[in-house]
C-alpha cells in the first residue's frame, strides 16, 4: 500500500479475487475514497470548532463576528458529510443489489439522489 492509504477491514485487499466474494473493487475504492473525504472534513470541523470556541471565549468583537463565517463553513462541511454518507449508502445498496443478482439473497433499489432525505428544523434555528 502507498503512504496514507487505509483499507476497509472486512472487505479484503486489492483486486484479483482477494476481496470478499461479489464485492467490486471499484465499489471498495469508492468507499475508501469517501471515507477519507469524510475523515478530512471531520478533522477540519474539529479545528473549526476549536477556533469558534476560542473566539467565543475571547469575547473580542472581531473574533465573534468571524465566528459567523466559521459556523457557516462548519455547517457546509456537515452538509457535505451527510451527502457523502448518503452517497455511500446508495453505493452500498446498489452493490448489494448486484451481489443479489449474482446469487445473494437480498437486493435493494437505489433511490434518486436526495430522495428521502428531509431536514427537520427544531425551531431553534
N, C-alpha and C positions, 0 to 999 in steps of 0.2 A: 504494500500500500504506500501511497505517496504521503508526504508530510501534511498533517492537518486533516486527513481523511478519517472518517469513522465508519463503522459498519453497523448495520442493524442486527442486533442479536436475534437469533431465531429464524433468520431469513437466509443464512448461508453467505458464502463469499462471492466469488465472481461468476462468470458465465460458464458455459460448457457443462451444464447439468450439476454444478456444485451446489446450487441453491436448493430451496425447498421445491418439491415436485409441483409443477403447474404455476410457478411464480416466474414471471417475465423479468429478465434483468433490466429492461427499460423501466419497468414499474419500480423495481428496487432502487434504481438510480434516481428516479423522480422522488421517491420517498426520502432518500438520503439528502438530496438537494433541498427539498422543502424543509426537512428538519434542521439543516444547517441555517437556512434563512430564518426560521423561527427562532433558533437559539441566538442568532446575531441580533434580531430585533429585541428579544427579551433581555439580552445583555445591555443593549442600548437603552432600553426602558429603565433598567436598574440605575444607570448613570443619570438619566433624566430625572428620575425620582429623587435621587440623592441631591442633585443640583436644585430641584424645586424645593425640597425640604430646607436646604441651606439658605436659599433666598428668602423663604418664608420666615425662618428663624432670625435672619438678619434685620428684617423689617425696613430695609433701605428701599425707598420708593422706586428707584430704578431697577433694583433686583426683583421687587414684587411685580412690576409691570412686565419684566422679562419673563416671569412665570406664565403669563398668558400664552406667549408663543411656545414655551416649553410644554405646557399642558396640551396645546393643540397638536404638537409633534407626538407627544405621548399617546393621545387619542388616535391619531393616524396610524401609529405603529401597532396599537392594539387592534385596530380595524384590519390592518394587513395580516396580523397573526390569525385573526378569526377567518379571514379569507383563505389563508394558506391551509388552515386546518379543514375548512370546508372543501377545498380542492383535494386534500389528502383523503378525506372521507369519500368523495366521489371517485377518486382514483382507486381506492381500495375496493369500493363497491363494484366498480367496473372490472377490476382484476378478479374479484371473487366471482363475478358473472362469467368471465372467460374460463375460470377454473371449473365452474359447474358444468359448462358446456363440454369440458374435456373429461368429464367423469365425476366431478364433485357432486355434492348433494344439494347445495343451496346456491341460488343465483339472485342478484339484486339488480334493479334497474337504476341507472344513473339519472338523477334529477337535473333539470336545466340549471345552469349557473345562477345562483342566487335564489332559486326557488326554495320555498320552505323556510327561509331564514327571516325571522321577524325580530326587530329590535323593540324591546319592551322598555318604555321610559318609566322611570319611577315617580315622576312628577317633581323630583328634587333637582332636575337639570336646570 
